[in-house]
Amino acid sequence: MGLGVGDLQQLFFAHTTAGDLTPRLSGYYDTTTGSKREPASYTAIATDCGLPPNDILFISDLVDELNAAQSAGMITALALRPDNKPQPESGHPTITSFAEITFP
């Protein structure tokens, strides 16, 4: 049996150069909540988390996904990673490292 996307996400975040980040994450979502380009998918994630969308930071390297999450009310950030496809100017704040994330 192969690994699903959620399993791969957990493996990725459990083995970063900064150590295991999984205790800091509340869930792993793939296309089981719907299209990543539809605001309803992000509303479903917020509901599953039991949080209002404006309490959730969504990070992606794809502007279309960020636009959908923002339309659902989430806070967004564009991840700039080496070797990613260039993205159109979006107005989303950008990050190159999780270390850049600060909380009020």
Stockholm file with secondary structure:
# STOCKHOLM 1.0

chainA/1-104         MGLGVGDLQQLFFAHTTAGDLTPRLSGYYDTTTGSKREPASYTAIATDCGLPPNDILFISDLVDELNAAQSAGMITALALRPDNKPQPESGHPTITSFAEITFP
#=GR chainA/1-104 SS CCCCHHHHHHHHHHSBTTBCCGGGCCCCCCGGGSCTTSHHHHHHHHHHHTSCGGGCEEEESCHHHHHHHHHTTCEEEEECCTTCCCCCCCCCCEESSGGGCCCC
#=GC SS_cons         CCCCHHHHHHHHHHSBTTBCCGGGCCCCCCGGGSCTTSHHHHHHHHHHHTSCGGGCEEEESCHHHHHHHHHTTCEEEEECCTTCCCCCCCCCCEESSGGGCCCC
//
